[in-house]
Amino acid sequence: MPANTSASWRRGLAAVAALPLLALAATACGYGSQAKDDTSGKTNVAAKGKKLSADTVKIGYFGNLTHGTALVGNQKGFFQKELQGTKAQYQTFNAGPSEIEALNGGAIDIGWIGPSPAVNGYTKSQGKSLRIIGGSASGGVKLVVNPKKIKSLDDVKGKKIATPQLGNTQDVAFLNWVAEKGWKVDANSGKGEVSVVRTDNKITPDAYKSGSIDGAWVPEPTASKLVAEGGKVLLDESDLWPGKKFVITNIIVRQSFLKEHPDVVEAVLRGSVKTNAWINANPDEAKAAANKQLAADTGKALPANVLDPAWKSIRFTDDPLASTLGTEAAHAVKAGLLVKPDLKGIYDLAPLNKVLKAEGKGAVADAGLGVK
């Protein structure tokens, strides 16, 4: 890794670590700040039946609607049902780096996480820490602006636009969009022909109301919170991708846990596949279940005027959309936030494809990035 680029990347990670501790309330965060952990290990369904090869599996996720599979799977007991006598323990985070740290330290075994922290975690460990073992969600990211200040996409030039965190998934996407518009921005400082203001999603609506930002490129439900404050959706990121599909949430596993407890990993993946099927067949009930779990995890449910539009914009899928992960990593390289990574081996989709076959579903592809 060239010294100048690696130094910039380290500065970005240091900036991430320096952000204040903020609870993730209804998502506050995309992939930002530090973790707020629920270490209670509570389950909504008791562990019963035959125990698998591990007594417990520790599952991490964000209190975020784009982690809806984990929210609903926890709330409705899909994971615990598949795990039988092996106990599911849940821990919530509001930061990709802190979830990766927890995975590396053995505090969690399996986690729902965004593409940027998954790539970072894999590359920083030289391919030894994690594998992506499944998909979870696509979409749910929007550019929302103050319609009094910004009436067209060209009007974004010269304005202050928030993203959740330096180098996070939405930050990289916005920087790439700005570059494609031909506008110059220094990725690390955020200064240039557009001002990129890194703001934790929990406080982005207040920043919008105060006028300190003119808009934000953010995940749900923060986007819908801004709309509820009078903002206008100027662009849905889905419209920038072929077939309107791009990965926003993956499932990762600690490699040692996958090796030692493949039956437990398969059980969690069965729970995920069945959860996604139930979500897609019962959208209203699933939305209510996700909101109920959000309330349990964060202390506050989302109001209907935020929950309803936010939920509609997210697509839940077992497919990790691997080709789009490679594209997102390339965008980070283009922005100067990441040296071109070697992502071969980041996926191990054999357990998921085994589960999908048993469920009568087609296999998903790793875009040539699978483990050998």
URWOUR-V315634 format. One record per backbone hydrogen bond with DSSP energy under -1.0 kcal/mol. NH is the residue of the N-H (numbers start at 1). CO is the residue of the C=O. If there is no record, write none. Layout:
<<NH & CO> <NH & CO>>
This chain:
<<6 & 2> <7 & 3> <8 & 4> <9 & 5> <10 & 6> <11 & 7> <12 & 8> <13 & 9> <14 & 10> <15 & 11> <16 & 12> <17 & 13> <18 & 14> <19 & 16> <27 & 24> <27 & 25> <28 & 25> <29 & 27> <30 & 27> <48 & 84> <57 & 87> <59 & 89> <60 & 110> <61 & 91> <64 & 62> <67 & 64> <68 & 65> <71 & 67> <72 & 68> <73 & 69> <74 & 70> <75 & 71> <76 & 72> <79 & 73> <81 & 77> <82 & 78> <83 & 79> <84 & 80> <85 & 50> <86 & 83> <87 & 55> <89 & 57> <91 & 59> <93 & 61> <99 & 95> <100 & 96> <101 & 97> <102 & 98> <103 & 99> <104 & 100> <105 & 101> <106 & 103> <107 & 102> <108 & 102> <109 & 58> <110 & 58> <111 & 252> <112 & 60> <113 & 250> <118 & 114> <119 & 115> <120 & 116> <121 & 117> <122 & 118> <123 & 119> <124 & 120> <125 & 121> <126 & 123> <127 & 122> <131 & 253> <132 & 346> <133 & 251> <134 & 251> <135 & 318> <136 & 249> <137 & 249> <138 & 315> <139 & 246> <140 & 313> <142 & 218> <143 & 235> <144 & 216> <145 & 232> <146 & 214> <149 & 146> <150 & 146> <156 & 153> <157 & 154> <158 & 193> <159 & 156> <161 & 195> <162 & 215> <163 & 197> <168 & 165> <172 & 168> <173 & 169> <174 & 170> <175 & 171> <176 & 172> <177 & 173> <178 & 174> <179 & 175> <180 & 176> <181 & 177> <182 & 179> <183 & 178> <186 & 191> <190 & 186> <193 & 184> <195 & 159> <196 & 190> <197 & 161> <199 & 163> <202 & 28> <203 & 200> <207 & 203> <208 & 204> <209 & 205> <210 & 206> <212 & 207> <213 & 207> <214 & 160> <216 & 144> <217 & 162> <218 & 142> <220 & 140> <223 & 219> <225 & 221> <226 & 222> <227 & 223> <228 & 224> <230 & 227> <231 & 226> <232 & 145> <234 & 143> <235 & 143> <237 & 141> <239 & 236> <240 & 237> <241 & 238> <244 & 241> <245 & 242> <248 & 137> <249 & 137> <250 & 113> <251 & 134> <252 & 111> <253 & 131> <254 & 109> <255 & 129> <258 & 254> <259 & 255> <260 & 256> <261 & 257> <265 & 261> <266 & 262> <267 & 263> <268 & 264> <269 & 265> <270 & 266> <271 & 267> <272 & 268> <273 & 269> <274 & 270> <275 & 271> <276 & 272> <277 & 273> <278 & 274> <279 & 275> <280 & 276> <281 & 277> <282 & 278> <286 & 282> <287 & 283> <288 & 284> <289 & 285> <290 & 286> <291 & 287> <292 & 288> <293 & 289> <294 & 290> <295 & 291> <296 & 292> <297 & 293> <298 & 294> <299 & 295> <306 & 303> <307 & 303> <308 & 304> <310 & 306> <311 & 307> <312 & 308> <314 & 311> <315 & 138> <317 & 136> <324 & 321> <325 & 321> <326 & 322> <327 & 323> <328 & 324> <329 & 325> <330 & 326> <331 & 327> <332 & 328> <333 & 329> <334 & 330> <335 & 331> <336 & 333> <337 & 332> <346 & 343> <347 & 369> <348 & 132> <353 & 349> <354 & 350> <355 & 351> <356 & 352> <357 & 353> <358 & 354> <359 & 355> <360 & 357> <361 & 356> <369 & 366> <371 & 347>>
